[in-house]
């Protein structure tokens, strides 16, 4: 990977305390970026800062993306930051499968309110990038936005992720002449704490192992599998790539076992 240029050295990772966001943060630190990690849980933020500081400069920002005051404060901190933002990874997410006929308005809002926060945080970072001569954005989308899986009914989640895929394409068109590239990755089943919202943590590993054969490659993903693709899309090596939604899914979109 190419080195991070000195004049665009700040990377914002929204949802970077665990899983794919954390792995992406570590990859960017390895390339010399100053990484700002946004998360809701103070204990997790402290832990990730302590763990990743050995790899480079880490800042943490506590913000609940469901709290308008927190989101507005985060946006204000970006708007008033005199540094240049070269990178943004939108990795915040939640996932709790539920049949369509049982969804409540609160369930729906859980996903769509997160998209709203993502939209306006991205807008703030893009303003900074436009002033600074460009940058690169990667959104963490989902295979579920492209493919329904009966075992994990997730209509509202998939609707939100499909919106994120669409936003990726629209921003690539609108921001290209400002030197900003926008891409997304679309993972299948990846071993992250997100599944602990509806599976007993003691049973998560066994439950996820049941999806190994669902993937043609023979196993579920690891956070590093996705972070490697994110890191590539952020890098100058992907300088002629924008508006793509890359399947990082162990072959699921090619065909399921």
Residue frames relative to the residue before (quaternion, step in Angstrom):
aa qw qx qy qz dx dy dz
X 1.0000 0.0000 0.0000 0.0000 0.00 0.00 0.00
X 0.4982 -0.6457 0.4795 0.3239 3.54 -1.09 0.63
X 0.5728 -0.5901 0.4398 0.3609 3.56 -1.18 0.50
X 0.5215 -0.5978 0.5005 0.3468 3.51 -1.26 0.49
X 0.4308 -0.7090 0.4866 0.2737 3.59 -0.77 0.98
X 0.6002 -0.6274 0.3710 0.3294 3.56 -1.02 0.84
X 0.7123 0.4665 -0.2710 0.4490 3.59 1.03 -0.70
X 0.7438 0.2522 -0.1975 0.5866 3.60 1.24 0.00
X 0.1903 0.8634 -0.4337 0.1737 3.51 0.71 1.18
X 0.6241 0.5413 -0.3516 0.4403 3.62 1.22 -0.02
X 0.0898 -0.7728 0.6276 0.0294 3.54 -0.97 0.97
X 0.1796 -0.7656 0.6097 0.0997 3.57 -0.87 0.97
X 0.0882 -0.7778 0.6220 0.0202 3.56 -0.81 1.07
X 0.1466 -0.7947 0.5861 0.0586 3.58 -0.38 1.23
X 0.7795 0.1300 -0.1549 0.5929 3.55 -0.42 1.26
X 0.3776 0.7809 -0.4209 0.2656 3.55 0.91 0.92
X 0.4708 0.7048 -0.4396 0.2973 3.60 1.16 0.25
X 0.7980 0.1201 -0.0577 0.5878 3.60 1.17 -0.46
X 0.8341 0.3350 -0.1583 0.4087 3.51 -1.41 -0.05
X 0.8523 -0.1450 0.1183 0.4885 3.53 -1.09 -0.82
X 0.6246 0.5387 -0.3403 0.4515 3.58 1.06 -0.66
X 0.6606 0.4991 -0.2983 0.4750 3.55 0.94 -0.90
X 0.6596 0.4991 -0.3101 0.4687 3.60 0.92 -0.86
X 0.6365 0.5134 -0.3238 0.4758 3.60 1.06 -0.71
X 0.6201 0.5384 -0.3371 0.4604 3.57 1.05 -0.76
X 0.6604 0.5057 -0.3093 0.4608 3.58 0.93 -0.88
X 0.6358 0.5294 -0.3286 0.4557 3.58 1.01 -0.79
X 0.6735 0.4858 -0.2968 0.4715 3.59 0.96 -0.82
X 0.6125 0.5366 -0.3479 0.4647 3.58 1.06 -0.68
X 0.6360 0.5399 -0.3273 0.4437 3.56 1.02 -0.79
X 0.7138 0.4138 -0.2487 0.5074 3.59 1.20 -0.49
X 0.6653 -0.5765 0.2820 0.3814 3.58 1.26 0.34
X 0.4625 0.6807 -0.4625 0.3299 3.60 1.19 0.12
X 0.3751 -0.6248 0.6199 0.2908 3.51 -1.32 0.40
X 0.1533 -0.8417 0.5166 0.0346 3.57 -0.46 1.20
X 0.1505 -0.7441 0.6465 0.0754 3.55 -0.97 1.01
X 0.1358 -0.8041 0.5776 0.0369 3.56 -0.64 1.14
X 0.1825 -0.7791 0.5955 0.0715 3.56 -0.80 1.10
X 0.1702 0.7791 -0.5894 0.1289 3.56 -0.88 0.97
X 0.5216 -0.6597 0.4552 0.2925 3.55 -1.26 0.38
X 0.7288 0.4356 -0.2242 0.4783 3.57 1.04 -0.83
X 0.4106 -0.7496 0.4656 0.2297 3.57 -0.51 1.21
X 0.6446 0.5222 -0.3308 0.4499 3.60 0.97 -0.80
X 0.6631 0.4917 -0.3063 0.4741 3.59 0.96 -0.82
X 0.6228 0.5360 -0.3398 0.4576 3.57 1.04 -0.73
X 0.6539 0.5034 -0.3129 0.4702 3.57 0.93 -0.88
X 0.6662 0.5132 -0.3034 0.4480 3.57 0.94 -0.89
X 0.6927 0.4695 -0.2939 0.4619 3.60 0.88 -0.90
X 0.6138 0.5343 -0.3542 0.4608 3.58 1.07 -0.64
X 0.6620 0.5008 -0.3039 0.4675 3.57 0.95 -0.88
X 0.6856 0.4961 -0.2873 0.4486 3.58 0.94 -0.90
X 0.7783 0.3901 -0.1988 0.4501 3.58 0.79 -1.00
X 0.5096 0.6673 -0.4239 0.3395 3.59 1.17 -0.31
X 0.5682 0.5922 -0.3874 0.4200 3.57 1.18 -0.39
X 0.6977 0.4686 -0.2654 0.4724 3.59 1.21 -0.45
X 0.7881 -0.2187 0.1579 0.5533 3.60 1.19 -0.29
X 0.7324 -0.4222 0.3157 0.4309 3.56 -1.32 -0.33
X 0.0076 -0.8097 0.5834 -0.0629 3.55 -0.63 1.21
X 0.0554 -0.7469 0.6616 0.0376 3.54 -1.04 0.89
X 0.1695 -0.7807 0.5905 0.1140 3.58 -1.10 0.59
X 0.1300 -0.7693 0.6239 0.0449 3.53 -1.16 0.74
X 0.2363 -0.7670 0.5763 0.1543 3.59 -0.68 1.05
X 0.2069 0.7606 -0.5902 0.1741 3.56 -0.73 1.09
X 0.2668 -0.7260 0.6151 0.1529 3.53 -0.97 0.94
X 0.3438 -0.7848 0.4781 0.1931 3.56 -0.42 1.20
X 0.6272 0.5039 -0.3441 0.4841 3.58 1.28 -0.08
X 0.6398 0.4880 -0.3115 0.5055 3.56 1.32 -0.01
X 0.4161 -0.7481 0.4591 0.2376 3.58 -0.44 1.22
X 0.6298 0.5389 -0.3412 0.4432 3.59 1.02 -0.76
X 0.6542 0.5093 -0.3058 0.4681 3.58 0.97 -0.87
X 0.6606 0.5071 -0.3084 0.4597 3.57 0.93 -0.91
X 0.6596 0.5037 -0.3108 0.4632 3.58 0.93 -0.88
X 0.6405 0.5149 -0.3275 0.4663 3.61 1.04 -0.74
X 0.6347 0.5200 -0.3258 0.4697 3.58 1.02 -0.79
X 0.6534 0.5077 -0.3095 0.4684 3.57 0.92 -0.90
X 0.6449 0.5179 -0.3206 0.4616 3.59 0.97 -0.83
X 0.6516 0.5175 -0.3222 0.4514 3.58 1.01 -0.78
X 0.6341 0.5043 -0.3239 0.4885 3.58 1.15 -0.61
X 0.6750 0.5167 -0.2957 0.4358 3.56 0.91 -0.96
X 0.7456 0.3909 -0.2198 0.4930 3.59 1.06 -0.70
X 0.4842 0.6578 -0.4393 0.3739 3.59 1.27 -0.05
X 0.3326 -0.7710 0.5113 0.1830 3.58 -0.72 1.04
X 0.5615 0.5943 -0.3923 0.4214 3.59 1.26 -0.13
X 0.4715 -0.6569 0.5122 0.2895 3.55 -1.31 0.34
X 0.2643 -0.7449 0.5946 0.1475 3.54 -0.95 0.95
X 0.1515 -0.8105 0.5617 0.0676 3.55 -0.68 1.10
X 0.8056 0.2122 -0.0555 0.5503 3.56 1.20 -0.55
X 0.0039 0.7612 -0.6485 0.0005 3.53 -1.18 0.72
X 0.0399 -0.7605 0.6477 0.0221 3.55 -0.98 0.91
X 0.1782 -0.7719 0.6049 0.0812 3.57 -0.69 1.12
X 0.0860 0.8428 -0.5168 0.1235 3.54 -0.02 1.36
X 0.4518 0.6925 -0.4637 0.3181 3.60 1.21 -0.02
X 0.1793 0.7991 -0.5571 0.1374 3.56 -0.94 0.83
X 0.0983 -0.7492 0.6486 0.0916 3.49 -1.36 0.26
X 0.0472 -0.8084 0.5860 -0.0289 3.58 -1.06 0.71
X 0.1773 0.7687 -0.5919 0.1650 3.56 -0.63 1.15
X 0.2737 -0.8117 0.4911 0.1584 3.60 0.08 1.28
X 0.1296 0.7610 -0.6253 0.1144 3.54 -1.05 0.87
X 0.5468 -0.6246 0.4351 0.3487 3.62 -0.94 0.79
X 0.6270 -0.5735 0.3871 0.3579 3.55 -1.08 0.79
X 0.7002 0.4886 -0.2809 0.4383 3.60 0.87 -0.92
X 0.6904 0.4492 -0.2787 0.4939 3.59 1.25 -0.20
X 0.4646 0.6947 -0.4452 0.3214 3.61 1.23 -0.13
X 0.2305 -0.7445 0.6125 0.1320 3.53 -1.10 0.83
X 0.6612 -0.4716 0.3769 0.4454 3.56 -1.27 0.12
X 0.6183 0.5435 -0.3463 0.4499 3.59 1.06 -0.69
X 0.6176 0.5314 -0.3428 0.4676 3.59 1.03 -0.76
X 0.6540 0.5237 -0.2993 0.4567 3.55 0.92 -0.99
X 0.6798 0.5048 -0.2915 0.4451 3.56 0.87 -1.00
X 0.5567 0.6192 -0.3893 0.3939 3.59 1.10 -0.62
X 0.7353 0.4031 -0.2209 0.4981 3.57 0.96 -0.85
X 0.7326 0.4503 -0.2624 0.4377 3.56 0.76 -0.97
X 0.6083 0.5357 -0.3609 0.4613 3.61 1.11 -0.56
X 0.6086 0.5395 -0.3450 0.4686 3.56 1.12 -0.64
X 0.6306 0.5225 -0.3243 0.4734 3.59 1.03 -0.75
X 0.6228 0.5438 -0.3393 0.4486 3.58 1.02 -0.78
X 0.6614 0.4913 -0.3048 0.4778 3.58 0.90 -0.90
X 0.6384 0.5337 -0.3191 0.4536 3.57 0.96 -0.89
X 0.6274 0.5617 -0.3240 0.4311 3.57 0.97 -0.92
X 0.7757 0.3810 -0.2118 0.4564 3.57 0.67 -1.07
X 0.5762 0.5322 -0.3856 0.4858 3.61 1.16 -0.39
X 0.6377 0.5194 -0.3168 0.4724 3.56 1.00 -0.84
X 0.6200 0.5459 -0.3385 0.4505 3.57 1.00 -0.79
X 0.6633 0.5038 -0.3078 0.4599 3.59 0.93 -0.89
X 0.6627 0.4890 -0.3098 0.4751 3.59 0.93 -0.87
X 0.6470 0.5241 -0.3208 0.4514 3.59 0.98 -0.83
X 0.5960 0.5445 -0.3661 0.4629 3.60 1.08 -0.63
X 0.6540 0.5050 -0.3057 0.4731 3.56 0.97 -0.89
X 0.6639 0.5124 -0.3024 0.4530 3.57 0.90 -0.95
X 0.6433 0.5313 -0.3271 0.4438 3.57 0.96 -0.84
X 0.6622 0.4937 -0.2968 0.4793 3.58 1.06 -0.78
X 0.7416 0.4481 -0.2064 0.4546 3.54 1.11 -0.79
X 0.6338 -0.5772 0.3238 0.4003 3.58 1.23 0.09
X 0.7750 -0.3535 0.1764 0.4933 3.59 1.17 0.36
X 0.0476 0.7829 -0.6192 0.0378 3.51 -1.37 0.00
X 0.3647 -0.7181 0.5519 0.2162 3.53 -1.32 -0.14
X 0.1291 -0.7863 0.6040 0.0186 3.54 -0.98 0.99
X 0.0193 -0.7738 0.6327 0.0232 3.57 -1.05 0.79
X 0.2069 -0.7677 0.5999 0.0892 3.54 -0.88 1.05
X 0.3300 -0.7092 0.5830 0.2196 3.56 -1.06 0.77
X 0.1027 -0.8074 0.5807 0.0190 3.55 -0.32 1.28
X 0.3826 -0.7240 0.5209 0.2413 3.58 -1.02 -0.72
X 0.5715 -0.5728 0.4822 0.3358 3.51 -1.22 0.68
X 0.6166 0.5773 -0.3477 0.4071 3.59 1.05 -0.76
X 0.5894 0.5653 -0.3712 0.4419 3.60 1.20 -0.37
X 0.7327 0.3909 -0.2126 0.5149 3.57 1.25 -0.43
X 0.8110 0.1767 -0.0278 0.5570 3.56 1.10 -0.72
X 0.3137 -0.7442 0.5600 0.1849 3.59 -0.74 1.04
X 0.1196 -0.7683 0.6268 0.0497 3.56 -1.08 0.83
X 0.4079 -0.7622 0.4423 0.2386 3.57 -0.40 1.22
X 0.6400 0.5483 -0.3268 0.4278 3.59 1.07 -0.71
X 0.7711 0.2179 -0.1330 0.5832 3.59 1.21 -0.43
X 0.1009 -0.8266 0.5510 0.0535 3.63 0.39 1.16
X 0.1281 0.8173 -0.5351 0.1711 3.56 -0.58 1.15
X 0.0243 0.8616 -0.5062 0.0281 3.56 0.79 1.03
X 0.7010 0.4502 -0.2884 0.4720 3.62 0.80 -0.92
X 0.6211 0.5298 -0.3357 0.4700 3.59 1.00 -0.79
X 0.6953 0.4819 -0.2785 0.4548 3.56 0.84 -0.99
X 0.6045 0.5474 -0.3443 0.4652 3.56 1.09 -0.71
X 0.6670 0.4962 -0.2977 0.4693 3.58 0.95 -0.88
X 0.6845 0.4760 -0.2950 0.4668 3.60 0.90 -0.87
X 0.6038 0.5317 -0.3586 0.4734 3.59 1.08 -0.63
X 0.6184 0.5328 -0.3324 0.4725 3.57 1.09 -0.70
X 0.6454 0.5129 -0.3181 0.4683 3.58 1.03 -0.77
X 0.6123 0.5275 -0.3454 0.4769 3.59 1.08 -0.71
X 0.6707 0.4990 -0.2947 0.4629 3.56 0.93 -0.92
X 0.6188 0.5395 -0.3370 0.4609 3.58 1.00 -0.81
X 0.5998 0.5766 -0.3475 0.4325 3.57 1.03 -0.81
X 0.6999 0.4686 -0.2724 0.4652 3.57 0.85 -0.96
X 0.6677 0.5035 -0.3091 0.4529 3.56 0.91 -0.86
X 0.6740 0.4848 -0.3093 0.4636 3.59 0.92 -0.83
X 0.5860 0.5636 -0.3735 0.4466 3.58 1.08 -0.64
X 0.6705 0.4876 -0.2949 0.4751 3.58 0.99 -0.82
X 0.7304 0.4615 -0.2518 0.4361 3.57 0.82 -1.00
X 0.7809 0.3805 -0.1711 0.4650 3.56 0.98 -0.85
X 0.4306 0.7405 -0.4404 0.2689 3.57 1.26 -0.17
X 0.7078 0.4557 -0.2792 0.4620 3.58 0.91 -0.84
X 0.6268 0.4859 -0.3458 0.5014 3.57 1.30 0.08
X 0.5704 -0.6282 0.3639 0.3843 3.55 1.29 0.20
X 0.5564 0.5964 -0.3887 0.4285 3.57 1.23 0.38
X 0.1777 -0.7659 0.6121 0.0851 3.55 -0.82 1.06
X 0.0836 -0.7937 0.6024 0.0146 3.57 -1.04 0.83
X 0.0824 0.7892 -0.5998 0.1030 3.56 -0.71 1.12
X 0.2068 -0.7578 0.5999 0.1519 3.55 -1.30 0.10
X 0.2445 -0.7070 0.6311 0.2051 3.51 -1.35 0.30
X 0.2192 -0.7775 0.5833 0.0842 3.54 -1.13 0.75
X 0.0758 -0.8443 0.5301 0.0230 3.60 0.13 1.26
X 0.3890 -0.6380 0.5982 0.2893 3.52 -1.36 0.34
X 0.7978 -0.2336 0.1710 0.5289 3.62 -0.95 -0.78
X 0.0035 0.7902 -0.6097 0.0621 3.55 -0.69 1.17
X 0.4756 -0.6868 0.4758 0.2751 3.57 -0.93 0.92
X 0.2804 0.7313 -0.5724 0.2425 3.57 -0.18 1.32
X 0.6488 -0.5435 0.3612 0.3914 3.61 -1.20 0.34
X 0.4482 0.7126 -0.4564 0.2880 3.64 1.18 -0.20
X 0.6507 0.5375 -0.3172 0.4325 3.58 1.11 -0.65
X 0.5596 0.6242 -0.3814 0.3897 3.57 1.24 -0.32
X 0.5202 0.6332 -0.4179 0.3921 3.59 1.27 -0.10
X 0.8127 0.1663 -0.0962 0.5501 3.60 1.16 -0.46
X 0.6883 0.3597 -0.2800 0.5643 3.60 1.30 0.17
X 0.5418 -0.6024 0.4726 0.3467 3.57 -0.98 0.84
X 0.5192 -0.6702 0.4258 0.3163 3.63 -0.71 1.03
X 0.6395 0.5346 -0.3271 0.4452 3.59 1.09 -0.66
X 0.7394 0.4010 -0.2091 0.4988 3.57 1.23 -0.45
X 0.4196 0.7470 -0.4464 0.2582 3.59 1.29 -0.15
X 0.6696 0.5184 -0.3244 0.4215 3.59 0.76 -0.98
X 0.6747 0.4862 -0.2945 0.4708 3.56 0.92 -0.90
X 0.6511 0.5214 -0.3168 0.4515 3.58 0.97 -0.86
X 0.6883 0.4751 -0.2879 0.4666 3.59 0.89 -0.89
X 0.5894 0.5761 -0.3667 0.4316 3.58 1.09 -0.66
X 0.5927 0.5843 -0.3552 0.4255 3.57 1.16 -0.54
X 0.6732 0.4753 -0.2898 0.4867 3.58 1.27 -0.30
X 0.3699 0.7494 -0.4889 0.2501 3.62 1.20 -0.01
X 0.7445 0.4262 -0.2310 0.4592 3.56 0.75 -1.05
X 0.4872 0.6455 -0.4302 0.4012 3.58 1.28 -0.12
X 0.7074 0.4273 -0.2242 0.5165 3.55 1.20 -0.68
X 0.5078 -0.6728 0.4388 0.3113 3.63 -0.71 0.97
X 0.6576 0.5163 -0.3227 0.4438 3.59 1.06 -0.63
X 0.5629 -0.6825 0.3277 0.3316 3.57 1.31 -0.08
X 0.7829 0.1874 -0.1423 0.5759 3.58 1.22 0.13
X 0.5368 -0.5726 0.4973 0.3698 3.52 -1.32 0.33
X 0.5859 -0.6102 0.4120 0.3385 3.55 -1.25 0.29
X 0.3232 -0.6798 0.6176 0.2281 3.49 -1.42 0.27
X 0.6450 -0.5249 0.3648 0.4187 3.62 -1.08 0.48
X 0.6396 0.5377 -0.3315 0.4382 3.60 1.01 -0.75
X 0.5746 0.5866 -0.3838 0.4224 3.60 1.10 -0.61
X 0.7095 0.4320 -0.2475 0.4987 3.55 0.95 -0.90
X 0.6399 0.5437 -0.3309 0.4306 3.58 0.96 -0.85
X 0.6023 0.5585 -0.3628 0.4402 3.60 1.06 -0.65
X 0.6676 0.4798 -0.2967 0.4860 3.57 1.01 -0.83
X 0.6221 0.5337 -0.3349 0.4647 3.58 1.01 -0.79
X 0.6602 0.5201 -0.2999 0.4514 3.56 0.90 -0.98
X 0.6448 0.5119 -0.3203 0.4687 3.58 0.98 -0.80
X 0.6866 0.4879 -0.2964 0.4502 3.59 0.82 -0.95
X 0.6496 0.5083 -0.3168 0.4683 3.58 1.11 -0.59
X 0.6597 0.5692 -0.2992 0.3889 3.55 1.10 -0.73
X 0.6419 -0.5182 0.4066 0.3924 3.53 -1.33 0.27
X 0.5388 0.6222 -0.4020 0.4013 3.60 1.21 -0.37
X 0.7070 0.3823 -0.2376 0.5455 3.57 1.26 -0.42
X 0.2302 0.8511 -0.4519 0.1355 3.55 1.24 0.50
X 0.7264 0.3653 -0.2428 0.5291 3.61 1.21 -0.29
X 0.5812 0.5512 -0.3724 0.4688 3.56 1.23 0.51
X 0.2578 0.7369 -0.6002 0.1739 3.56 -0.78 1.04
X 0.7818 0.3265 -0.2562 0.4653 3.55 -1.16 0.67
X 0.5353 0.6345 -0.4055 0.3827 3.59 1.23 0.22
X 0.1831 -0.7090 0.6637 0.1525 3.52 -1.33 0.45
X 0.1614 -0.8427 0.5118 0.0433 3.55 -0.13 1.34
X 0.3517 -0.7227 0.5577 0.2074 3.57 -0.83 1.02
X 0.0270 0.7550 -0.6519 0.0658 3.56 -0.63 1.20
X 0.3226 0.8156 -0.3649 0.3124 3.48 0.65 1.26
X 0.5360 -0.6458 0.4107 0.3563 3.60 1.16 0.35
X 0.6972 -0.5033 0.2627 0.4378 3.55 1.20 0.50
X 0.3633 0.7775 -0.4673 0.2125 3.59 1.26 0.03
X 0.7005 0.4606 -0.2971 0.4571 3.60 0.89 -0.81
X 0.5733 0.5576 -0.3878 0.4583 3.57 1.24 -0.23
X 0.7183 -0.3321 0.2383 0.5629 3.56 1.12 -0.71
X 0.3173 -0.7718 0.5283 0.1571 3.54 -1.00 0.84
X 0.4473 -0.6697 0.5255 0.2743 3.53 -1.14 0.71
